[in-house]
Amino acid sequence: MAQKIRVRYAPSPTGLLHIGNARTALFNYLYARHYGGDFIIRIEDTDRKRHVEDGERSQLENLRWLGIDWDESPAEPGAYGPYRQSERLEIYQGYIKELLAKGLAYESYVTEEELAAERERQEAAGETPRYVNEYLGMSDEEKAAYIAERKAAGILPTVRLAVNETGVYKWNDMVKGEIEFTGANIGGDWVIQKKDGYPTYNFAVVVDDHLMEISHVIRGDDHIANTPKQLMVYEALGWQAPNFGHMTLIINAETGKKLSKRDTNTLQFIEDYRKKGYLPEAIFNFIALLGWNPGGENEIFSRQELIDLFDEKRLSKSPAAFDQKKLDWLSNEYLKNADFDRVFGLCRPFLESAGRLTDKAEKLVALYQPQLKSADEILPLTDLFFTDFPELTDTEREFMSGETVPTVLKAFKSKLEAMSDEDFTTENIFPQIKAVQKETGIKGKNLFMPIRIAVSGEMHGPELPDTIFLLGRDKAINHIEKMLETLS
């Protein structure tokens, strides 16, 4: 590519970092790093009503946790700052004045109440809602009198861009191909500066992208309707627009509906995954595959591999499915292959908060590391080591109703009772189970499963001798006795 790649992630500090926004940041990051370009962080904080205290810090902190770095930001300024829109108001004002002077924009004194009443009338008449120029049909004298009256009433004006109704606004989208809008379908002259003097999103973003020399704008397809408005601003100011690419929406794999922040059954904020003890590499890997396919069968990639493989031509035209099961599988792959000290470090706060940071803590984490998909799971997985007797599911109860179950449990209980403290080791437990097989003639699933369920309350889990050893001989015997009481 001859053009210097400069892309940006421009969050509004209105909340925590959502999966969708994280994907936007990550794809821009991969695109810039793949082509040796620049990745810029810009804070779009002009929506003061929705501004959340500490929102900016939260966004950037979670991006760093994911493993995303950048070249310019409010904290690492380059030659194109400031990098917060609230610090660029004078810049926007200069271009607003330029458009007003050229007659390409004008001050509008229509009130919110009048706009709402007009929308109601249009809806009742079956018309498409749109702004109707308030000066329509006025003579110069009438217009001057109208403005004077509004000013005297203390009504503050907005500034609207004069839309070319016959204009055609099209672009070759990096993801979706040719897209075209006509000026008549925009909804009339639209506001570029609010009553409080702050620019609207679609105006400020154009000024910022142009002055920061942004070459490519990669964002979600909910921004497609914004693009023609932004192209109007580029046209009015005589600037060349960047290349646009709009990623498809993310849907919930279970419901098939758009991933909604109101869907409380799905973890959607990066902060949630941090708190639960997921590895950032797993989340990075998972998000990178939401709407992009590197080709081949492999699904596990390092950050550098994803940078090397990234190809914008492979961005999907179909909705990306957020599959929690796939994420958990991927996370488990990362955790079970991670350095033990790192995994224990993630599990430690959960064990400590539950009062389980005993001398067996490291062995328990090592035992269950292959099963973990997040560090917080160490608590339910190790419940049996800290409770009197595990609760059984209906399936487990049904299995334990087998006629040979009491025989196996009584025999194995006798073997444990006969073991000395010195003999009670992981290596010596399996031979005791085999001795029960020889003594009773019961083998396979009918031998191992009753013992596993009796001591752990689970049909599946880590190696049975390891589980029994960490549980302790006395506790294992106690669990078997209680199970026999239940069965009788």
Helices and strands as residue ranges (DSSP letters): E 6-9, H 19-34, E 38-41, G 48-50, H 55-66, G 85-87, H 89-101, E 105-108, H 112-124, H 140-152, E 158-161, E 168-173, E 177-182, G 183-185, E 190-193, H 201-211, E 216-220, G 221-223, H 226-237, E 243-247, E 250-252, H 270-276, H 280-288, H 303-309, G 312-314, E 320-322, H 324-336, H 340-353, H 361-368, G 369-371, G 375-377, H 378-381, G 383-385, H 394-399, H 405-418, H 426-440, H 445-456, H 464-471, H 473-487
